Amino acid sequence: MNQKVKEQPKRKEVDTAVSPSFVKPLFLGEIHEDLVLPYPRPEYLERQRINELIEAAWRFTDEHYDPRQAEAYGWVGDDIIAGLGERGLLGLYISPKYGGQGLSQTGYGLVFEEIGCIDPTLSVVLGVHQSIGMKGIHMFGSEAQKDRFLPDLAAGRKLAAFALTEPNAGSDAYHIQSRAIPQRDGSYRLFGEKRYIGNGSKDVLTVFARTDEGAHVALIVEKGMEGLEVGRSYPTMGLKANDLRHLKFNDVRVPPENVLGEEGDGFKIAVEVLNNGRLSLGAGSIGSVKKLLRLAVNHTLEREQFGRPLAEFGLVEDKIGWTASYLYGLQSMAYLNTGLVDAGMPDYSLESAIVKVAGTEFLWYAANRMFQLAGGEAYITDQPYEKILRDIRVFPIFEGANDVLRVFIALSGLKPLANELSDLQEVDFSQPIRSLGVLADYVENRIRREIQPDRLNEVHADLKPLADPVTDQVKRLRHVSEKLLRQHGEDVQEEQRQLKRLAHAVIDIYAQVATISRVSDVLERDLIATPAEERYIAETFCARAARRVQRCLDQIEDNDDERMHRIARAAYVRRGYEHSI
């Protein structure tokens, strides 16, 4: 039976005057539903192009790419890179003007999801190239730089790298020690070293350094420049076909035409590129989970124990059901993010960090559970499970370690609330007339939040029971955040256990909003023949996410942090574990 599908509304532009971010206002108790409803989806013609690229990727890799062979060789293969480049898969978001496909951020993510399904190592190599390696040139390069570099990069004739991490500067990227000494002709002399650089021996490197005056600069270093020393490839637990290198810059002259942006722009460029790169890391995580889930489902349907298939046992169903429902929530969040970026959201730093943390953590736990379902077979190296497990373990570490990003999420969300409260603290109660405006605004906003709180009003009527609890969660997030700020002031940045709980709470709130928006769109437009199944997944995911939010916020107000602090300190003193028995 043919079902009539309603037209996808044209993608709307974000009103940045209302809010430059969706997540940050949640800490203020505000839900800007106009930013997240209706759920963003690719337009028809782009969707066709996305499908063509995905089909080309699968067809080519099925015929020519062997992940085990690439691992043994230590590189995915120049022939593989060339073949993928010929099929348009190395310049996905690059304008057709430079030989790229011109995909939106959503289109890029959807293709990358499938590459993550093909092989995590391949997704990392292509991700380093596109998501971060040449992204700085795409976003901040001059027209001359784009003309010179992007055609070869988009075609796969050259590969790009992103050189930020140093021996003494990992998560603390602001304090890099590589030196860039400006010259009278506009060039720079580059000194220093970088480590763990993917695609490090390849062609075009975006390198970050500081001048002696402390200004950050971004420089395009090309393979073969005098003074560039490429070290041996690192021996790694996984991603063995990734070209991970140690680089040294021994007085490398970087000409003026290879300076990206202006002096002083380097750190901003690095942050913007990483924010963008985290979006595709979330998409790649989705693809890897899809592959693991497919492997586990096939195994449990075919493998029999005690006279019946494994798939019929409740504890097996729990693992499969948990993975499928959480995957739906993650996927909803990832493509709500990319839709916001496509619509012109200027500040998506929290949203991208959230998807990176949620996606890479979920992938690791899902891999462990799917490994368990496969039993002893998963432990055999000619099966795909152990390679995936090794490959993805680094995902929670690179492009911003997840614990650092948790603190970043919470502190960035608390900042606008802290600004509001600091305005209140500056009120001079001896001058009531002058103070009246500030106090009135604060009281009015608080009353509005209590009497007429922000809600998801435009969701499908069947989803109101899922949407209404989000309002209470956002209200409580605001109250708990305000209590933390009043209790600790600026010292709240040292309360990392509490910040982690705040971050986890807002991640699950955002995931519920994304899931509700997606399923509401499905129900409104009759997108599939069985919308009830997606609604059922949404109900399960949102109910569990709501309980996690409650638990995190409860633990902010009642926890055993002091005892954990003492236990850890005792372990430091003993240099490990030494107790009587």
FENDAPE-V522941 format. One record per run of one state. SS is the DSSP state (hx for helix, st for strand, lp for the rest). FROM is the first residue (numbers start at 1). TO is the last residue. If there is no record, write none. Layout:
ss,from,to
SS,FROM,TO
SS,FROM,TO
//
This chain:
ss,from,to
lp,1,23
hx,24,28
lp,29,32
hx,33,35
lp,36,43
hx,44,64
lp,65,66
hx,67,73
lp,74,77
hx,78,86
lp,87,95
hx,96,98
lp,99,104
hx,105,118
lp,119,119
hx,120,133
lp,134,134
hx,135,140
lp,141,142
hx,143,155
lp,156,159
st,160,163
lp,164,165
st,166,166
lp,167,168
st,169,169
lp,170,172
hx,173,175
lp,176,178
st,179,182
lp,183,187
st,188,198
lp,199,203
st,204,210
lp,211,215
st,216,222
lp,223,227
st,228,233
lp,234,243
st,244,254
lp,255,255
hx,256,258
st,259,260
lp,261,265
hx,266,302
lp,303,303
st,304,305
lp,306,307
st,308,309
hx,310,312
lp,313,313
hx,314,342
lp,343,348
hx,349,379
lp,380,383
hx,384,392
lp,393,401
hx,402,425
lp,426,431
hx,432,451
lp,452,460
hx,461,494
lp,495,495
hx,496,525
lp,526,530
hx,531,557
lp,558,560
hx,561,574
lp,575,581
//
